[in-house]
Amino acid sequence: MGDVDVVIAGGGPAGCAVAAALAELGWSVLLLDAGVDRHKQLAGELLHPTGVRDLRALGFGDVVDAWTSQPVRGFAVRFHAPTHTLILPYGRGVTGLSLEHANLTVPLQEAVSRRPGVTLHGRARMTAVDHNDEHGVHLRFSHEGAEHTVKARLLVAADGRASPVRRMLGIAEHHVRISTMLGVTVDSACLPYPDHGHQFVGGPLHALAYAIQPGVARVMVDLPLGSTAQTLKAHPELLLALPPGLRSEVRQALEQQPAPRMASNDDRLAETVWAGSAVLVGDAAACCHPLTASGMASCFHDARALQEALHRHAGHIPRALERYAHERRPAQRTRVALASALYSAFAGQDEGMRALRLGLLHYWEHSPRGARASMALLSSEEPRMRVMAREYLRVVGHALAAMLSTRGQGGRLRSAGPLLRSAGPPLRDAVASAMEQLGSWLHRRVRRPVYTLARAGWASPRRAFASNR
Ligand SMILES: Cc1cc2nc3c(=O)[nH]c(=O)nc-3n(C[C@H](O)[C@H](O)[C@H](O)COP(=O)(O)OP(=O)(O)OC[C@H]3O[C@@H](n4cnc5c(N)ncnc54)[C@H](O)[C@@H]3O)c2cc1C
């Protein structure tokens, strides 16, 4: 096989989006997909408005319009004790959408394979990276029973969270298994708010639900590691967070759907997202618990960030990849930290997390601004870590206020300690990351321009800083 501009390993949401983005720049694209059966997968089905917007910007507007998708106007969060549902709308009349995973991803792949400059090899698996430096990559892949070699200017690893290509590149990752997701389909008439994503929080198990086609909803139940569908069948009381109608639908589905879809929920963060002339996108670069439903929006954001960086530094791939890494980092860190903090607050069973949940309920109920800010973070509209740190602090404040208004003196003292102990570490991490983001913003906006001016002989950095003051 001859040379191409870019080889993309993986034809999921990230790989298809990158293929479209780079074909638009006029690059020749070889898209390899190992061909996982998406009809059997439990994976992304709800797409936030940011994801829809990025898909349209990447030229997939006709695919989006052809989907038989369900509108999603925001999240309905149902607290178990006290039982109370709060609506968090996206705001400003924008909507997301949801549809069955295969119905979402297969048309994307078909559409991108028709783009000029894109060659798709289905059932093709990348097997080795023989050479990778700033001048390009040499790699091998298997297709139709034969092994092929190819040279490219750029290799994009879009091969999902287990990412064999990341390992071939020798990039380490931080990996924590969190829980297991079990998914069944039920009658969507049982959903209390059919055009919303649902979060069922504070019960023995956390659950998510949304409509995926007319009359059909997906319910996903978060199981502790080591539990299976049998555990749920044997202990139906674990579904207490769901309203009674939905609970009996899920129990019925467990009897009738002998092999419910399962997926592992993991935190995975690559140590770096680029090396030589290779770059990671989508889940291969970072993935987190799916309760914020932000994975696919993040894939499409990666594709646009990579396109922008390669457009700006067309002749210098390492510089473009460095820019891509820098541009995507704040949003990724906020997304992963938010998913982890929300998962603890929604599913945590200790006294501190119970108090924090009451704080969330109190906050969203009493502060429409707070509900909007939380939804902007949740849907990846707001990427800044300092906003997350600020909102988290406010929730802790509301948890303390809720405690003071409902408990006697002894109760106050008993719950404040566990609350601060549980909320402390996520808050400390968020503040540290926010400071890092601020430092890098200052570096880009102030120090670098001043030194560039100084190098060009316009001013000495010290004089420029002095005149700024
Ligand atoms: C239970 C669950 C629910 C989720 N719900 C949502 C949701 O509602 N909304 C949302 O936005 N996100 C959700 N996500 C996350 C979302 O599914 C992922 O973020 C998204 O699928 C990542 O896309 P990707 O293209 O990076 O990887 P993948 O979708 O995993 O695609 C990777 C592709 O790479 C191919 N591949 C693997 N190895 C090779 C190789 N060696 N050579 C060539 N090809 C290879 C595979 O065949 C596959 O097609 C959920 C995830 C889970 C687990």
The ligand as a Gaussian input file, in Angstrom:
#p B3LYP/6-31G(d) Opt

LIG

0 1
 C      -22.683000       2.459000      29.168000
 C      -22.240000       3.671000      28.422000
 C      -23.151000       4.664000      28.127000
 C      -22.744000       5.801000      27.441000
 N      -23.653000       6.776000      27.190000
 C      -23.268000       7.886000      26.538000
 C      -24.218000       8.878000      26.185000
 O      -25.408000       8.752000      26.449000
 N      -23.768000       9.981000      25.533000
 C      -22.453000      10.129000      25.175000
 O      -22.104000      11.149000      24.575000
 N      -21.555000       9.180000      25.456000
 C      -21.919000       8.065000      26.113000
 N      -21.012000       7.078000      26.353000
 C      -19.630000       7.260000      25.872000
 C      -19.532000       7.010000      24.360000
 O      -20.065000       5.748000      24.039000
 C      -18.079000       7.086000      23.943000
 O      -17.534000       8.304000      24.403000
 C      -17.900000       7.003000      22.435000
 O      -18.462000       5.830000      21.910000
 C      -16.407000       7.034000      22.122000
 O      -16.222000       6.975000      20.748000
 P      -14.809000       6.540000      20.137000
 O      -14.955000       6.677000      18.675000
 O      -13.722000       7.251000      20.835000
 O      -14.640000       4.995000      20.549000
 P      -15.553000       3.737000      20.208000
 O      -16.967000       4.124000      20.055000
 O      -15.216000       2.728000      21.241000
 O      -15.023000       3.245000      18.790000
 C      -13.750000       2.675000      18.654000
 C      -13.679000       1.955000      17.317000
 O      -12.330000       1.522000      17.136000
 C      -12.345000       0.244000      16.527000
 N      -11.049000      -0.392000      16.838000
 C      -10.616000      -0.898000      18.009000
 N       -9.363000      -1.370000      17.879000
 C       -8.994000      -1.141000      16.594000
 C       -7.804000      -1.396000      15.838000
 N       -6.723000      -1.989000      16.382000
 N       -7.772000      -1.041000      14.528000
 C       -8.841000      -0.435000      13.951000
 N       -9.994000      -0.175000      14.631000
 C      -10.059000      -0.517000      15.925000
 C      -13.561000      -0.454000      17.107000
 O      -14.036000      -1.455000      16.232000
 C      -14.553000       0.709000      17.221000
 O      -15.355000       0.803000      16.065000
 C      -21.389000       5.937000      27.034000
 C      -20.471000       4.932000      27.328000
 C      -20.888000       3.808000      28.017000
 C      -19.889000       2.732000      28.325000

